[in-house]
Amino acid sequence: MTIVKEFKALNLEIQKKFAPLSWVDITHFDNGTGSITFTDCGEDADEFFSKMRDVKDFIKGSGYTASLTKFEADKLCPYHEARIDIDFEGGELE
């Protein structure tokens, strides 16, 4: 299966398991990595980031490397955001 097909299947599984989700961006890079970005759906910070850790752990449990970057709401951005970087070949993320 190509990485693009794996990424699509993974995103569909994430949607099924963790909905509701507010997807912001899905990016696939040619080097076998990608990222998905979410914003909160009205949850408080603890609940949202806990859910995002669960998504990251789900991705890791699927055999990929994943890391989570959190962006907390502030005056300029009134919502929380999380980006999960993924290496589909299981390598280290920079």
N, C-alpha and C positions, 0 to 999 in steps of 0.2 A: 504494500500500500504506500502511495506517495505521502510525503509529509503534509501536503495540502489536504489530502483526503483524511489523514489522521487528525489534523487540526480541526477540520470541519466536524468529524465524528466526536472529537473530544468536546467541542463547544456545544454540540447538541446534547451530549450526556450531562454537561454542567448545567445547561438550561433545565433539563428534566429534573435533576436532583436538587437544585438550589433555587428554583424560581420562587418568588419574583426576583428578577435581576434587572438592573438598569445598565445595559451595555453602552459603553461610550466608543470603544475602539477595539478592533481585532486586526492585528498586524502580523504578517508572516514575512520573514526575511529569508533571502536566498541561502544563508549560511546554516539553515536547519534550526533556527530559533524563531521565536515569535513572542507576542505579548497580547494580553487582553486587559482592558481597563473597564472598571465599573464605577458608578456613583451610587450613593445610598438611595434607598427607596423610602426615605423618611425615618429610618431607624436612627437610634442614637449611635454615637461613635463606637462604644463597646460592642453593641450588637452587630453593627455593620462590619467592623474589622474582625470580629470573631467569625462571621460568616465567610469573609474573604480568606482567613487562615484555613477554614474548612475546605474552601475551593482549592487553595494551594495544595493542601494535603491530599485531596482527591486526585489532583494532577500528578503529584509525586507517586501516589499509589498506582497510577496508570503506567508507571515505568519511565516517566520523564523527570528531568530536573526542573525545579520551579523555585522562584523567589518572589517575595511580596514586598512592594513598596507602598507605604501608606502616606496619604496627603490629607491632613485634617482640615476641616472647614475653618475659615477665618473671615475677616471683614471683606476681602476681595473675592472670595469664593465661598458661597454659603452652604456648600455641601461637601461631604467627605468623598474622597476618591481613592481607589486602590488600583495599582497596576501589578499584574502577575506576569513575570518574564518566564519563558519556557524554552528549554533546550530539548528538542525531540530526539536527539541522539544520546541523551543522558550525560552530556559533558558538563563542565563547570560554566556557570554564568559569570560574566564579568561585572 
